[in-house]
């Protein structure tokens, strides 16, 4: 007759652990968050230098963002304001005023769009700064 040892009793009552525990998910979420924050500061668009305004697909204004100005956009009742290196549509007769709610945009690649009046304001120049190399 064989007697079960103390370790054999423990093995028979052993409950298998789940593949991933709660702390594994917490660690995974923390790593994803840290990577996202690092990429935001690592790859960040620079301040733009040129503002181009298109009305119905045609370029009507191209100006720099360095000088503050208030300009009426030709062919519309909209007003473009450039202040502190950023551009905004400050007056417009469109129904929803979404273009005005966009506010000032100054980063390269930024846009302001007014669909009813077919106005597109694009900020360009500056490019993207990635690991010390301008693209």
Number of C-alpha atoms within 10 A of each C-alpha: 3 4 6 8 8 8 8 11 10 10 9 8 8 9 8 6 7 7 6 8 9 9 9 11 11 11 11 12 12 12 12 12 12 12 11 12 11 11 12 11 10 13 12 14 18 17 21 24 19 20 25 18 22 18 18 12 10 11 13 14 16 14 14 19 23 15 11 14 14 14 13 15 18 13 11 14 12 21 18 20 18 24 17 12 19 24 29 22 28 18 15 20 12 16 8 12 15 15 22 20 12 14 14 20 23 26 23 21 17 18 21 22 18 19 13 11 17 13 24 19 24 22 26 21 15 17 17 19 14 14 8 8 7 10 8
